[in-house]
């Protein structure tokens, strides 16, 4: 075989190896800042769309539930919770999750999980996936290392205020405690909450 041909084949194989390695590096990592920004834009858009969609389906275009009704029993056939506030929250979460699943699966299918149940092992200090409720946490959205939910990058929780709650500070004592618990799961950014009105907010 001529030396030129052998050299050409060696270069071609080297190029193929480089391409494979670059591909591995591309998919096996955390999201970079630009990609994380894309994810957060999708999350905010889906939360806002879900909020509007559910309100308009139940109450009419550009209408929402009056504050005086938030604590009352829902007047619907299939009640998901004992109060309108919680019933609407469940409906809006479901609509937002469907939107997020569809849109992020197109862009970053291996770097996000919806409602994973996680716990931190007391002995190894490692984060583990679990089906055990006791001692575990279930954030709404986790972005993470490629194909590895337990290597947390950022955590987001969706909040859908009802009535006068829309204008109040969402950082209640309960939410602060929830975010502090999520923080113990690790990650490179503080856990965030997302509301239709205020988008992404962190303390």
C-alpha positions in Angstrom: 0.0 0.0 0.0 1.4 3.4 -1.0 2.6 5.5 1.9 0.3 8.3 0.9 -2.7 6.0 1.1 -1.7 4.7 4.5 -1.2 8.2 5.7 -4.6 9.2 4.4 -6.3 6.3 6.2 -4.5 7.1 9.5 -5.7 10.7 9.3 -9.2 9.6 8.4 -9.3 7.3 11.5 -7.9 10.0 13.7 -10.5 12.4 12.5 -13.2 9.8 13.3 -11.9 9.2 16.8 -11.8 12.9 17.4 -15.4 13.3 16.2 -16.5 10.5 18.5 -14.7 12.0 21.5 -16.1 15.5 20.7 -19.6 13.9 20.5 -19.1 12.2 23.9 -18.0 15.4 25.4 -20.9 17.3 23.9 -23.6 14.9 25.4 -21.9 13.8 28.6 -21.8 16.9 30.8 -23.8 19.6 32.5 -25.5 22.3 30.5 -23.5 25.4 29.8 -24.8 28.9 30.7 -26.3 29.5 27.2 -28.1 26.1 27.3 -29.3 26.7 30.9 -30.7 30.0 29.8 -32.7 28.2 27.0 -34.0 25.8 29.6 -35.1 28.6 31.9 -36.8 30.4 29.0 -38.8 27.2 28.3 -39.8 26.8 31.9 -41.0 30.3 32.3 -42.9 30.2 29.0 -44.6 26.9 29.9 -45.6 28.1 33.4 -47.2 31.2 31.9 -48.9 29.3 29.2 -50.3 26.7 31.6 -51.6 29.5 33.9 -53.4 31.2 31.1 -54.7 28.0 29.5 -56.2 26.6 32.7 -57.8 29.9 33.8 -59.3 30.5 30.3 -60.7 27.0 30.0 -62.4 27.2 33.4 -63.4 30.9 33.7 -63.3 32.4 30.2 -60.8 34.5 28.2 -58.6 36.9 30.2 -60.4 35.9 33.4 -59.3 34.1 36.6 -60.7 32.9 39.8 -61.8 35.7 42.3 -59.7 35.7 45.5 -62.9 35.1 47.5 -63.2 31.7 45.9 -59.6 30.4 46.4 -60.3 28.7 49.7 -63.7 27.3 48.7 -64.5 23.8 47.4 -64.2 23.5 43.6 -67.5 23.4 41.8 -66.4 20.8 39.2 -67.2 17.2 38.7 -63.7 15.9 39.2 -62.1 17.5 42.2 -58.4 17.2 42.5 -58.2 18.9 45.9 -60.5 20.3 48.6 -60.0 23.9 47.6 -59.9 25.9 44.4 -56.3 27.1 45.2 -55.0 23.5 45.3 -57.2 22.2 42.5 -56.0 24.9 40.1 -52.4 24.3 41.3 -52.6 20.7 40.3 -54.2 21.4 36.9 -51.6 24.1 36.1 -48.7 21.9 37.2 -50.0 19.1 34.9 -50.3 21.5 31.9 -46.9 23.0 32.6 -45.2 19.6 32.9 -46.7 18.5 29.5 -45.4 21.6 27.9 -41.9 21.3 29.5 -41.6 17.6 28.6 -42.5 18.3 25.0 -40.2 21.3 24.5 -37.1 20.2 26.5 -37.2 16.7 25.0 -36.5 18.4 21.6 -33.5 20.2 22.9 -32.0 18.5 26.0 -33.7 15.1 26.3 -31.0 13.6 28.6 -30.4 16.6 30.9 -33.7 17.1 32.7 -36.2 15.2 34.9 -39.7 16.0 36.0 -40.6 15.2 39.6 -37.7 12.8 40.4 -37.8 11.5 44.0 -34.4 11.9 45.5 -32.8 11.4 48.9 -29.3 11.9 50.3 -27.7 8.9 51.8 -26.6 9.6 55.4 -23.6 7.3 55.2 -22.2 8.0 51.8 -23.6 11.6 51.4 -24.5 10.6 47.8 -27.8 11.6 46.2 -29.9 8.6 45.2 -33.1 8.0 43.2 -35.7 6.4 45.3 -39.3 5.3 45.5 -39.3 5.7 49.3 -41.3 8.7 50.5 -39.7 8.8 54.0 -36.7 11.1 54.0 -36.9 11.9 50.3 -37.7 15.0 48.2 -39.5 15.5 44.9 -38.6 18.7 43.2 -40.8 19.7 40.2 -37.9 20.0 37.7 -34.2 19.0 37.9 -31.6 19.7 35.3 -28.6 17.5 35.7 -25.6 15.8 34.2 -26.3 13.8 31.0 -28.4 10.7 31.8 -27.7 11.0 35.5 -30.5 12.6 37.5 -28.6 12.3 40.8 -25.8 14.7 39.7 -27.9 17.8 40.2 -27.2 21.0 38.3 -30.2 23.2 39.2 -33.6 22.6 40.8 -36.8 24.5 40.0 -40.2 24.4 41.7 -43.4 25.8 40.1 -45.8 28.0 42.1 -49.2 29.1 40.8 -50.6 31.8 43.2 -54.4 32.2 43.5 -56.3 35.5 43.9 -54.5 38.0 46.1 -51.6 35.6 46.5 -50.5 36.8 43.0 -49.3 40.1 44.5 -47.7 38.7 47.6 -44.1 37.7 48.3 -43.9 34.0 47.3 -41.0 33.4 49.8 -43.1 32.2 52.7 -41.5 30.4 55.6 -42.8 27.1 54.1 -41.2 27.8 50.7 -37.9 28.9 52.3 -37.8 25.6 54.2 -38.6 23.7 51.0 -35.8 25.4 49.1 -33.3 24.9 51.9 -34.1 21.1 51.8 -33.6 21.1 48.0 -30.2 22.9 48.4 -28.9 19.9 50.4 -29.3 17.8 47.2 -26.4 19.8 45.7 -26.2 21.7 42.4 -24.3 24.7 41.1 -27.1 27.2 41.6 -29.6 28.0 44.4 -33.0 26.3 44.0 -35.4 28.6 42.3 -39.2 29.0 42.2 -41.1 30.0 39.0 -44.4 31.9 39.0 -46.3 33.1 36.0 -46.1 36.7 37.3 -42.4 36.9 38.5 -40.7 34.3 36.3 -37.6 32.8 38.0 -36.8 34.0 41.4 -34.0 32.9 43.8 -33.1 34.1 47.3 
